[in-house]
Amino acid sequence: MERHAAIDGPRMLARMADLKERVTAKLAEMRPFLERSGGQVDLVEVEDGIAKLRVALTRPGPSRLVASLQLKSGVERALRSDIPELRGVEAVNLPPYSELGWDQPDFRPTELPLPSDLDGDR
């Protein structure tokens, strides 16, 4: 009996010699699930063990940046779980965490007013 590719995914990925090929294959496996959730991820390149991705959301939402960063984080966990020699994932179209200070222990998010709060200022 032939095994389904998704069941044998990690072993199939290990047999591929090229890191970029393995990342491409894993993203292709994940793509239908990401698209159903309103996410889109495209591989730009793999450089020095870092997969550089373009991350996008296909559905409107209140906090697209946060949702995009969560999508990137989930994709990174899945990729690194099956491809341990991958050093990390970088979203080329999103601001880096360190630029915003999100990776600092003393970072405190700013509370933004809700649209209904702004209506009272008119």
Phi and psi in radians as a Rosetta constraint file:
Dihedral C 1 N 2 CA 2 C 2 CIRCULARHARMONIC -1.394 0.35
Dihedral N 2 CA 2 C 2 N 3 CIRCULARHARMONIC 2.342 0.35
Dihedral C 2 N 3 CA 3 C 3 CIRCULARHARMONIC -1.455 0.35
Dihedral N 3 CA 3 C 3 N 4 CIRCULARHARMONIC 2.545 0.35
Dihedral C 3 N 4 CA 4 C 4 CIRCULARHARMONIC -1.239 0.35
Dihedral N 4 CA 4 C 4 N 5 CIRCULARHARMONIC 2.461 0.35
Dihedral C 4 N 5 CA 5 C 5 CIRCULARHARMONIC -1.042 0.35
Dihedral N 5 CA 5 C 5 N 6 CIRCULARHARMONIC -0.627 0.35
Dihedral C 5 N 6 CA 6 C 6 CIRCULARHARMONIC -1.179 0.35
Dihedral N 6 CA 6 C 6 N 7 CIRCULARHARMONIC -0.578 0.35
Dihedral C 6 N 7 CA 7 C 7 CIRCULARHARMONIC -1.199 0.35
Dihedral N 7 CA 7 C 7 N 8 CIRCULARHARMONIC -0.684 0.35
Dihedral C 7 N 8 CA 8 C 8 CIRCULARHARMONIC -1.679 0.35
Dihedral N 8 CA 8 C 8 N 9 CIRCULARHARMONIC 0.307 0.35
Dihedral C 8 N 9 CA 9 C 9 CIRCULARHARMONIC -0.890 0.35
Dihedral N 9 CA 9 C 9 N 10 CIRCULARHARMONIC -0.956 0.35
Dihedral C 9 N 10 CA 10 C 10 CIRCULARHARMONIC -1.047 0.35
Dihedral N 10 CA 10 C 10 N 11 CIRCULARHARMONIC -0.697 0.35
Dihedral C 10 N 11 CA 11 C 11 CIRCULARHARMONIC -1.202 0.35
Dihedral N 11 CA 11 C 11 N 12 CIRCULARHARMONIC -0.677 0.35
Dihedral C 11 N 12 CA 12 C 12 CIRCULARHARMONIC -1.090 0.35
Dihedral N 12 CA 12 C 12 N 13 CIRCULARHARMONIC -0.758 0.35
Dihedral C 12 N 13 CA 13 C 13 CIRCULARHARMONIC -1.101 0.35
Dihedral N 13 CA 13 C 13 N 14 CIRCULARHARMONIC -0.659 0.35
Dihedral C 13 N 14 CA 14 C 14 CIRCULARHARMONIC -1.146 0.35
Dihedral N 14 CA 14 C 14 N 15 CIRCULARHARMONIC -0.510 0.35
Dihedral C 14 N 15 CA 15 C 15 CIRCULARHARMONIC -1.330 0.35
Dihedral N 15 CA 15 C 15 N 16 CIRCULARHARMONIC -0.366 0.35
Dihedral C 15 N 16 CA 16 C 16 CIRCULARHARMONIC -1.327 0.35
Dihedral N 16 CA 16 C 16 N 17 CIRCULARHARMONIC 2.213 0.35
Dihedral C 16 N 17 CA 17 C 17 CIRCULARHARMONIC -1.277 0.35
Dihedral N 17 CA 17 C 17 N 18 CIRCULARHARMONIC -0.703 0.35
Dihedral C 17 N 18 CA 18 C 18 CIRCULARHARMONIC -1.506 0.35
Dihedral N 18 CA 18 C 18 N 19 CIRCULARHARMONIC 2.255 0.35
Dihedral C 18 N 19 CA 19 C 19 CIRCULARHARMONIC -1.047 0.35
Dihedral N 19 CA 19 C 19 N 20 CIRCULARHARMONIC -0.740 0.35
Dihedral C 19 N 20 CA 20 C 20 CIRCULARHARMONIC -1.091 0.35
Dihedral N 20 CA 20 C 20 N 21 CIRCULARHARMONIC -0.696 0.35
Dihedral C 20 N 21 CA 21 C 21 CIRCULARHARMONIC -1.087 0.35
Dihedral N 21 CA 21 C 21 N 22 CIRCULARHARMONIC -0.714 0.35
Dihedral C 21 N 22 CA 22 C 22 CIRCULARHARMONIC -1.183 0.35
Dihedral N 22 CA 22 C 22 N 23 CIRCULARHARMONIC -0.716 0.35
Dihedral C 22 N 23 CA 23 C 23 CIRCULARHARMONIC -1.123 0.35
Dihedral N 23 CA 23 C 23 N 24 CIRCULARHARMONIC -0.764 0.35
Dihedral C 23 N 24 CA 24 C 24 CIRCULARHARMONIC -1.045 0.35
Dihedral N 24 CA 24 C 24 N 25 CIRCULARHARMONIC -0.768 0.35
Dihedral C 24 N 25 CA 25 C 25 CIRCULARHARMONIC -1.127 0.35
Dihedral N 25 CA 25 C 25 N 26 CIRCULARHARMONIC -0.747 0.35
Dihedral C 25 N 26 CA 26 C 26 CIRCULARHARMONIC -1.162 0.35
Dihedral N 26 CA 26 C 26 N 27 CIRCULARHARMONIC -0.711 0.35
Dihedral C 26 N 27 CA 27 C 27 CIRCULARHARMONIC -1.117 0.35
Dihedral N 27 CA 27 C 27 N 28 CIRCULARHARMONIC -0.677 0.35
Dihedral C 27 N 28 CA 28 C 28 CIRCULARHARMONIC -1.096 0.35
Dihedral N 28 CA 28 C 28 N 29 CIRCULARHARMONIC -0.663 0.35
Dihedral C 28 N 29 CA 29 C 29 CIRCULARHARMONIC -1.158 0.35
Dihedral N 29 CA 29 C 29 N 30 CIRCULARHARMONIC -0.631 0.35
Dihedral C 29 N 30 CA 30 C 30 CIRCULARHARMONIC -1.446 0.35
Dihedral N 30 CA 30 C 30 N 31 CIRCULARHARMONIC -0.418 0.35
Dihedral C 30 N 31 CA 31 C 31 CIRCULARHARMONIC -0.900 0.35
Dihedral N 31 CA 31 C 31 N 32 CIRCULARHARMONIC -0.832 0.35
Dihedral C 31 N 32 CA 32 C 32 CIRCULARHARMONIC -1.040 0.35
Dihedral N 32 CA 32 C 32 N 33 CIRCULARHARMONIC -0.659 0.35
Dihedral C 32 N 33 CA 33 C 33 CIRCULARHARMONIC -1.226 0.35
Dihedral N 33 CA 33 C 33 N 34 CIRCULARHARMONIC -0.714 0.35
Dihedral C 33 N 34 CA 34 C 34 CIRCULARHARMONIC -1.111 0.35
Dihedral N 34 CA 34 C 34 N 35 CIRCULARHARMONIC -0.778 0.35
Dihedral C 34 N 35 CA 35 C 35 CIRCULARHARMONIC -1.118 0.35
Dihedral N 35 CA 35 C 35 N 36 CIRCULARHARMONIC -0.666 0.35
Dihedral C 35 N 36 CA 36 C 36 CIRCULARHARMONIC -1.113 0.35
Dihedral N 36 CA 36 C 36 N 37 CIRCULARHARMONIC -0.481 0.35
Dihedral C 36 N 37 CA 37 C 37 CIRCULARHARMONIC -1.601 0.35
Dihedral N 37 CA 37 C 37 N 38 CIRCULARHARMONIC 0.026 0.35
Dihedral C 37 N 38 CA 38 C 38 CIRCULARHARMONIC 1.533 0.35
Dihedral N 38 CA 38 C 38 N 39 CIRCULARHARMONIC 0.345 0.35
Dihedral C 38 N 39 CA 39 C 39 CIRCULARHARMONIC -1.992 0.35
Dihedral N 39 CA 39 C 39 N 40 CIRCULARHARMONIC 2.662 0.35
Dihedral C 39 N 40 CA 40 C 40 CIRCULARHARMONIC -2.441 0.35
Dihedral N 40 CA 40 C 40 N 41 CIRCULARHARMONIC 2.290 0.35
Dihedral C 40 N 41 CA 41 C 41 CIRCULARHARMONIC -2.326 0.35
Dihedral N 41 CA 41 C 41 N 42 CIRCULARHARMONIC 2.223 0.35
Dihedral C 41 N 42 CA 42 C 42 CIRCULARHARMONIC -2.149 0.35
Dihedral N 42 CA 42 C 42 N 43 CIRCULARHARMONIC 2.372 0.35
Dihedral C 42 N 43 CA 43 C 43 CIRCULARHARMONIC -1.381 0.35
Dihedral N 43 CA 43 C 43 N 44 CIRCULARHARMONIC 2.199 0.35
Dihedral C 43 N 44 CA 44 C 44 CIRCULARHARMONIC -1.580 0.35
Dihedral N 44 CA 44 C 44 N 45 CIRCULARHARMONIC -0.892 0.35
Dihedral C 44 N 45 CA 45 C 45 CIRCULARHARMONIC -2.943 0.35
Dihedral N 45 CA 45 C 45 N 46 CIRCULARHARMONIC 2.910 0.35
Dihedral C 45 N 46 CA 46 C 46 CIRCULARHARMONIC -2.092 0.35
Dihedral N 46 CA 46 C 46 N 47 CIRCULARHARMONIC 2.116 0.35
Dihedral C 46 N 47 CA 47 C 47 CIRCULARHARMONIC -2.350 0.35
Dihedral N 47 CA 47 C 47 N 48 CIRCULARHARMONIC 2.197 0.35
Dihedral C 47 N 48 CA 48 C 48 CIRCULARHARMONIC 0.922 0.35
Dihedral N 48 CA 48 C 48 N 49 CIRCULARHARMONIC 0.685 0.35
Dihedral C 48 N 49 CA 49 C 49 CIRCULARHARMONIC 1.362 0.35
Dihedral N 49 CA 49 C 49 N 50 CIRCULARHARMONIC 0.123 0.35
Dihedral C 49 N 50 CA 50 C 50 CIRCULARHARMONIC -1.911 0.35
Dihedral N 50 CA 50 C 50 N 51 CIRCULARHARMONIC 2.152 0.35
Dihedral C 50 N 51 CA 51 C 51 CIRCULARHARMONIC -1.472 0.35
Dihedral N 51 CA 51 C 51 N 52 CIRCULARHARMONIC 2.142 0.35
Dihedral C 51 N 52 CA 52 C 52 CIRCULARHARMONIC -1.769 0.35
Dihedral N 52 CA 52 C 52 N 53 CIRCULARHARMONIC 2.092 0.35
Dihedral C 52 N 53 CA 53 C 53 CIRCULARHARMONIC -2.068 0.35
Dihedral N 53 CA 53 C 53 N 54 CIRCULARHARMONIC 2.698 0.35
Dihedral C 53 N 54 CA 54 C 54 CIRCULARHARMONIC -1.865 0.35
Dihedral N 54 CA 54 C 54 N 55 CIRCULARHARMONIC 2.111 0.35
Dihedral C 54 N 55 CA 55 C 55 CIRCULARHARMONIC -1.925 0.35
Dihedral N 55 CA 55 C 55 N 56 CIRCULARHARMONIC 2.351 0.35
Dihedral C 55 N 56 CA 56 C 56 CIRCULARHARMONIC -2.516 0.35
Dihedral N 56 CA 56 C 56 N 57 CIRCULARHARMONIC 2.684 0.35
Dihedral C 56 N 57 CA 57 C 57 CIRCULARHARMONIC -1.913 0.35
Dihedral N 57 CA 57 C 57 N 58 CIRCULARHARMONIC 2.391 0.35
Dihedral C 57 N 58 CA 58 C 58 CIRCULARHARMONIC -1.759 0.35
Dihedral N 58 CA 58 C 58 N 59 CIRCULARHARMONIC -0.037 0.35
Dihedral C 58 N 59 CA 59 C 59 CIRCULARHARMONIC -2.122 0.35
Dihedral N 59 CA 59 C 59 N 60 CIRCULARHARMONIC 2.526 0.35
Dihedral C 59 N 60 CA 60 C 60 CIRCULARHARMONIC -1.205 0.35
Dihedral N 60 CA 60 C 60 N 61 CIRCULARHARMONIC 2.658 0.35
Dihedral C 60 N 61 CA 61 C 61 CIRCULARHARMONIC -2.844 0.35
Dihedral N 61 CA 61 C 61 N 62 CIRCULARHARMONIC 2.879 0.35
Dihedral C 61 N 62 CA 62 C 62 CIRCULARHARMONIC -1.238 0.35
Dihedral N 62 CA 62 C 62 N 63 CIRCULARHARMONIC -0.600 0.35
Dihedral C 62 N 63 CA 63 C 63 CIRCULARHARMONIC -2.276 0.35
Dihedral N 63 CA 63 C 63 N 64 CIRCULARHARMONIC 1.365 0.35
Dihedral C 63 N 64 CA 64 C 64 CIRCULARHARMONIC -1.144 0.35
Dihedral N 64 CA 64 C 64 N 65 CIRCULARHARMONIC -0.619 0.35
Dihedral C 64 N 65 CA 65 C 65 CIRCULARHARMONIC -1.122 0.35
Dihedral N 65 CA 65 C 65 N 66 CIRCULARHARMONIC -0.848 0.35
Dihedral C 65 N 66 CA 66 C 66 CIRCULARHARMONIC -1.098 0.35
Dihedral N 66 CA 66 C 66 N 67 CIRCULARHARMONIC -0.770 0.35
Dihedral C 66 N 67 CA 67 C 67 CIRCULARHARMONIC -1.097 0.35
Dihedral N 67 CA 67 C 67 N 68 CIRCULARHARMONIC -0.670 0.35
Dihedral C 67 N 68 CA 68 C 68 CIRCULARHARMONIC -1.142 0.35
Dihedral N 68 CA 68 C 68 N 69 CIRCULARHARMONIC -0.710 0.35
Dihedral C 68 N 69 CA 69 C 69 CIRCULARHARMONIC -1.173 0.35
Dihedral N 69 CA 69 C 69 N 70 CIRCULARHARMONIC -0.642 0.35
Dihedral C 69 N 70 CA 70 C 70 CIRCULARHARMONIC -1.159 0.35
Dihedral N 70 CA 70 C 70 N 71 CIRCULARHARMONIC -0.705 0.35
Dihedral C 70 N 71 CA 71 C 71 CIRCULARHARMONIC -1.076 0.35
Dihedral N 71 CA 71 C 71 N 72 CIRCULARHARMONIC -0.812 0.35
Dihedral C 71 N 72 CA 72 C 72 CIRCULARHARMONIC -1.055 0.35
Dihedral N 72 CA 72 C 72 N 73 CIRCULARHARMONIC -0.743 0.35
Dihedral C 72 N 73 CA 73 C 73 CIRCULARHARMONIC -1.123 0.35
Dihedral N 73 CA 73 C 73 N 74 CIRCULARHARMONIC -0.748 0.35
Dihedral C 73 N 74 CA 74 C 74 CIRCULARHARMONIC -1.137 0.35
Dihedral N 74 CA 74 C 74 N 75 CIRCULARHARMONIC -0.713 0.35
Dihedral C 74 N 75 CA 75 C 75 CIRCULARHARMONIC -1.124 0.35
Dihedral N 75 CA 75 C 75 N 76 CIRCULARHARMONIC -0.726 0.35
Dihedral C 75 N 76 CA 76 C 76 CIRCULARHARMONIC -1.074 0.35
Dihedral N 76 CA 76 C 76 N 77 CIRCULARHARMONIC -0.773 0.35
Dihedral C 76 N 77 CA 77 C 77 CIRCULARHARMONIC -1.041 0.35
Dihedral N 77 CA 77 C 77 N 78 CIRCULARHARMONIC -0.775 0.35
Dihedral C 77 N 78 CA 78 C 78 CIRCULARHARMONIC -1.154 0.35
Dihedral N 78 CA 78 C 78 N 79 CIRCULARHARMONIC -0.758 0.35
Dihedral C 78 N 79 CA 79 C 79 CIRCULARHARMONIC -1.118 0.35
Dihedral N 79 CA 79 C 79 N 80 CIRCULARHARMONIC -0.824 0.35
Dihedral C 79 N 80 CA 80 C 80 CIRCULARHARMONIC -1.245 0.35
Dihedral N 80 CA 80 C 80 N 81 CIRCULARHARMONIC -0.431 0.35
Dihedral C 80 N 81 CA 81 C 81 CIRCULARHARMONIC -1.158 0.35
Dihedral N 81 CA 81 C 81 N 82 CIRCULARHARMONIC -0.742 0.35
Dihedral C 81 N 82 CA 82 C 82 CIRCULARHARMONIC -1.602 0.35
Dihedral N 82 CA 82 C 82 N 83 CIRCULARHARMONIC -0.327 0.35
Dihedral C 82 N 83 CA 83 C 83 CIRCULARHARMONIC -2.251 0.35
Dihedral N 83 CA 83 C 83 N 84 CIRCULARHARMONIC 1.366 0.35
Dihedral C 83 N 84 CA 84 C 84 CIRCULARHARMONIC -1.078 0.35
Dihedral N 84 CA 84 C 84 N 85 CIRCULARHARMONIC -0.456 0.35
Dihedral C 84 N 85 CA 85 C 85 CIRCULARHARMONIC -1.366 0.35
Dihedral N 85 CA 85 C 85 N 86 CIRCULARHARMONIC -0.109 0.35
Dihedral C 85 N 86 CA 86 C 86 CIRCULARHARMONIC -1.221 0.35
Dihedral N 86 CA 86 C 86 N 87 CIRCULARHARMONIC 2.162 0.35
Dihedral C 86 N 87 CA 87 C 87 CIRCULARHARMONIC -1.395 0.35
Dihedral N 87 CA 87 C 87 N 88 CIRCULARHARMONIC -0.397 0.35
Dihedral C 87 N 88 CA 88 C 88 CIRCULARHARMONIC 2.980 0.35
Dihedral N 88 CA 88 C 88 N 89 CIRCULARHARMONIC -3.123 0.35
Dihedral C 88 N 89 CA 89 C 89 CIRCULARHARMONIC -2.321 0.35
Dihedral N 89 CA 89 C 89 N 90 CIRCULARHARMONIC 2.369 0.35
Dihedral C 89 N 90 CA 90 C 90 CIRCULARHARMONIC -2.164 0.35
Dihedral N 90 CA 90 C 90 N 91 CIRCULARHARMONIC 2.284 0.35
Dihedral C 90 N 91 CA 91 C 91 CIRCULARHARMONIC -1.611 0.35
Dihedral N 91 CA 91 C 91 N 92 CIRCULARHARMONIC 1.930 0.35
Dihedral C 91 N 92 CA 92 C 92 CIRCULARHARMONIC -1.230 0.35
Dihedral N 92 CA 92 C 92 N 93 CIRCULARHARMONIC -0.311 0.35
Dihedral C 92 N 93 CA 93 C 93 CIRCULARHARMONIC -1.861 0.35
Dihedral N 93 CA 93 C 93 N 94 CIRCULARHARMONIC 0.191 0.35
Dihedral C 93 N 94 CA 94 C 94 CIRCULARHARMONIC -2.087 0.35
Dihedral N 94 CA 94 C 94 N 95 CIRCULARHARMONIC 2.635 0.35
Dihedral C 94 N 95 CA 95 C 95 CIRCULARHARMONIC -1.175 0.35
Dihedral N 95 CA 95 C 95 N 96 CIRCULARHARMONIC 2.485 0.35
Dihedral C 95 N 96 CA 96 C 96 CIRCULARHARMONIC -1.191 0.35
Dihedral N 96 CA 96 C 96 N 97 CIRCULARHARMONIC 2.602 0.35
Dihedral C 96 N 97 CA 97 C 97 CIRCULARHARMONIC -0.967 0.35
Dihedral N 97 CA 97 C 97 N 98 CIRCULARHARMONIC -0.764 0.35
Dihedral C 97 N 98 CA 98 C 98 CIRCULARHARMONIC -1.165 0.35
Dihedral N 98 CA 98 C 98 N 99 CIRCULARHARMONIC -0.505 0.35
Dihedral C 98 N 99 CA 99 C 99 CIRCULARHARMONIC -1.108 0.35
Dihedral N 99 CA 99 C 99 N 100 CIRCULARHARMONIC -0.620 0.35
Dihedral C 99 N 100 CA 100 C 100 CIRCULARHARMONIC -1.608 0.35
Dihedral N 100 CA 100 C 100 N 101 CIRCULARHARMONIC -0.171 0.35
Dihedral C 100 N 101 CA 101 C 101 CIRCULARHARMONIC 1.486 0.35
Dihedral N 101 CA 101 C 101 N 102 CIRCULARHARMONIC 0.167 0.35
Dihedral C 101 N 102 CA 102 C 102 CIRCULARHARMONIC -1.157 0.35
Dihedral N 102 CA 102 C 102 N 103 CIRCULARHARMONIC -0.358 0.35
Dihedral C 102 N 103 CA 103 C 103 CIRCULARHARMONIC -1.600 0.35
Dihedral N 103 CA 103 C 103 N 104 CIRCULARHARMONIC 0.069 0.35
Dihedral C 103 N 104 CA 104 C 104 CIRCULARHARMONIC -1.599 0.35
Dihedral N 104 CA 104 C 104 N 105 CIRCULARHARMONIC 2.440 0.35
Dihedral C 104 N 105 CA 105 C 105 CIRCULARHARMONIC -1.100 0.35
Dihedral N 105 CA 105 C 105 N 106 CIRCULARHARMONIC -0.459 0.35
Dihedral C 105 N 106 CA 106 C 106 CIRCULARHARMONIC -1.650 0.35
Dihedral N 106 CA 106 C 106 N 107 CIRCULARHARMONIC 0.194 0.35
Dihedral C 106 N 107 CA 107 C 107 CIRCULARHARMONIC -1.160 0.35
Dihedral N 107 CA 107 C 107 N 108 CIRCULARHARMONIC 2.310 0.35
Dihedral C 107 N 108 CA 108 C 108 CIRCULARHARMONIC -2.210 0.35
Dihedral N 108 CA 108 C 108 N 109 CIRCULARHARMONIC 2.113 0.35
Dihedral C 108 N 109 CA 109 C 109 CIRCULARHARMONIC -1.144 0.35
Dihedral N 109 CA 109 C 109 N 110 CIRCULARHARMONIC 2.581 0.35
Dihedral C 109 N 110 CA 110 C 110 CIRCULARHARMONIC -1.523 0.35
Dihedral N 110 CA 110 C 110 N 111 CIRCULARHARMONIC 2.334 0.35
Dihedral C 110 N 111 CA 111 C 111 CIRCULARHARMONIC -1.383 0.35
Dihedral N 111 CA 111 C 111 N 112 CIRCULARHARMONIC 2.129 0.35
Dihedral C 111 N 112 CA 112 C 112 CIRCULARHARMONIC -1.650 0.35
Dihedral N 112 CA 112 C 112 N 113 CIRCULARHARMONIC 2.517 0.35
Dihedral C 112 N 113 CA 113 C 113 CIRCULARHARMONIC -1.197 0.35
Dihedral N 113 CA 113 C 113 N 114 CIRCULARHARMONIC 2.573 0.35
Dihedral C 113 N 114 CA 114 C 114 CIRCULARHARMONIC -1.356 0.35
Dihedral N 114 CA 114 C 114 N 115 CIRCULARHARMONIC 2.676 0.35
Dihedral C 114 N 115 CA 115 C 115 CIRCULARHARMONIC -0.932 0.35
Dihedral N 115 CA 115 C 115 N 116 CIRCULARHARMONIC -0.614 0.35
Dihedral C 115 N 116 CA 116 C 116 CIRCULARHARMONIC -1.167 0.35
Dihedral N 116 CA 116 C 116 N 117 CIRCULARHARMONIC -0.534 0.35
Dihedral C 116 N 117 CA 117 C 117 CIRCULARHARMONIC -1.213 0.35
Dihedral N 117 CA 117 C 117 N 118 CIRCULARHARMONIC -0.539 0.35
Dihedral C 117 N 118 CA 118 C 118 CIRCULARHARMONIC -1.312 0.35
Dihedral N 118 CA 118 C 118 N 119 CIRCULARHARMONIC -0.446 0.35
Dihedral C 118 N 119 CA 119 C 119 CIRCULARHARMONIC -1.102 0.35
Dihedral N 119 CA 119 C 119 N 120 CIRCULARHARMONIC -0.507 0.35
Dihedral C 119 N 120 CA 120 C 120 CIRCULARHARMONIC -1.249 0.35
Dihedral N 120 CA 120 C 120 N 121 CIRCULARHARMONIC -0.245 0.35
Dihedral C 120 N 121 CA 121 C 121 CIRCULARHARMONIC -1.460 0.35
Dihedral N 121 CA 121 C 121 N 122 CIRCULARHARMONIC -0.092 0.35
